[in-house]
Amino acid sequence: MKGFEYLHEELESMKEQGLFRNLVEIESDQCAKVVINGKEVIQLSSNNYLGLTNHPRLKEAALKAVEKYGAGTGSVRTIAGTFSMHNDFEAKLAKFKHTEAALVFQSGFTANVGVLSSLLTEQDVVISDELNHASIIDGIRLTKAARRIYKHNDMDDLKEALEETQKYRKRLIVTDGVFSMDGDIARLPEIVELAEQYDALVMVDDAHASGVLGDNGRGTVDHFKLNGRVHIQVGTLSKAIGVLGGYVASDQVVRDYLIHRARPFLFSTSHPPAVTAAASAAIDLLLDEPQLIERLWDNTKFFKEGLKNLGFDIGVSETPITPVIVGDGALSHKLSDRLLEEGVFAQGIAYPTVPKGKARVRTIVTAAHSKEDLQKALDAFEKVGKELKIIK
Ligand code: PMP
């Protein structure tokens, strides 16, 4: 059909630069090893931190929920789509996060957009880390509040932003808890100190900290012992929790307000019973089996040290997200393609997802990997890294 020739031109140019990507198809369940193009490879690209996506307890909970409550809910939460299990799960999440209340959204993305687009007005300002996730950026695009971006994890710049914005009614500082491309952790204790000094609100997006940091995976706020001092914690149910969804853990007043004003909550159908039941089973599992998180960190240490010893630039990561930074976008895709041929799936990530010149292959180990899997992956990195002259 005629009409989108301009899109075609842009895609052609991406192809010429080696930046066009086909979606990789997983032909198995999501686990430490997956089947791609009919071949079993080591999975280093998922966010399945604890290996829960196919855990028997989650599957059983999902199956039971389908049997009892069916496949879908047939309505948005605010009309006829709130089942008892939704409210029960939110009460469980609030208890888990040590907050008064919690509210679940369809995804972490819509949770961020829902909060940021609804809580502030033109009298307010949102102060955001420059490396925050796209869903925070999009949420900010939808708010009527003023915006001030501060340099990544730069407390001097954040202080300056707070100095500059004293005329606003409310200031909301928003940061990722763990930054998704570099794996570094927000300087939350200092952010909270500054917020208290300047009477600002704090929001943390704990997508990559949920199930990873803090006691039983409660997130960065718990990790830094800041419970009760951060106003809004967004978590995801799509990564370590192994299912799908996002949630806001906060005071009751925020939950009540979001139910009435957050548009992704108001205008999109609620989670199917299987999703809620499986996510709820995952929270129980975090409480019952904290050794899963210990394993994740043990694997993280082993793999990071291995990559570093081989001479790769792994940036500033402090978490299971370990980037292998190569600079050039086409090179990152080449590295990824060659690794796949060697039996390791680690995606190349280039501009615009990361800044130009900072292209990388991003790796994420999970609790489900064995040391043998990780050693095999390191061997493949060594072979291909030398072949492409990324390491000596
Ligand atoms: N925030 C961050 C920091 C993320 O990395 C992601 C996932 N890429 C999200 C939010 C969105 O979470 P979800 O996949 O649940 O929509």
Residues whose N, C-alpha, C, O or C-beta is under 5 A from the ligand:
A	BS01	PMP	S107 G108 F109 H133 S135 D176 V178 S180 D205 A207 T236 S238 G245 G246
